[in-house]
């Protein structure tokens, strides 16, 4: 799981540079990290969750992943629009 954290950190660092190529590379690396994470978490739950909680904990991973994706999209909708025009200076008469 530490490897997936390093993959996500690499992806987040690449996404900070606002060029098309780095965004595509960062998102691709984040997708690979997401795949690693889904495999590792299933195995982690399988090995460490008690048998009485396994039937509850196993589907919770997929549900929480989808809830995280949904909340990230909703937070993106609440951002103000990007204003690309330079601010006009006010002139006092």
N, C-alpha and C positions, 0 to 999 in steps of 0.2 A: 504494500500500500504506500510505502514511502516512494517507490518508483513512480507511482501514478501522481503523487504530489509534485515531484520534480517535473514530470511531463506537463502538468497543468501550469506550473510556474513558468516554464519555458514558453508555453502558449500565451500566457497572459503578458509576458514580457514582449513577445513579438507583436501582440495586438496593440501595444502602446505606441508603436511607430505607425503613423497614419498614412501608410502607402498601401496600394492595392495588393502588392505582392506579399507584404508582411502580414496583412490581415488574412489573406487566403492561407498562408502558411500557418499562422497562429490558430486559425479555426480548424485547419486540418489536423494539426497536432493535438488540439483540444478534443477533437472527435476520437482520435486514437486513444487519448487518455481516458475518455469516457468509456470506450470499449474495455480497456484494461480494468477500469474501476468496476464495471458491471461483472466481470469475471471474478475479480478478487473478492468483492463483497459477497457474492453467492457462496464462494468457498469458505469465507470467514464465518458466515452464518451457519453453514453446514457443519463446520468443525467445533464452533464454540457455543452455539445456542443449545440450551437444554432441549431434550426431545419434546417436552410439553409445550415449549414456546416456538418450536421450529415451524409449525404450520401457520403461525401468526407472523413470525419474523421474515420468513422467506418471501411472501408476496409484498411485504411492507417496503422492501428495497425498490421494487419497480414503481410502486405507488409514490414513494417519496421522491424518486428521480423525476417522475412526471410532474409532481407538485413543484419541484424546484425549477423545472423548465417553464412551467406556467407562470410562476411568480417572477422569474427573470423577465419574461415577456411583458408581464403586467407592469413591472417597474420601468421598463423601457418606454411604455406608453405614457407614463406620467412625466417624462422628461419634457422640458420646454423645447419648442422647435429651434433648430439650428439657424441662426441668423448669419448669413454669409456676407451681407452688405456692411460696409463700414458705417459706423455711427455718424449721423449728421450732426454737425456742431450747431448749437443754438446761438443765434445772434441776438443780443439784447440791444434794443433801440432806445 
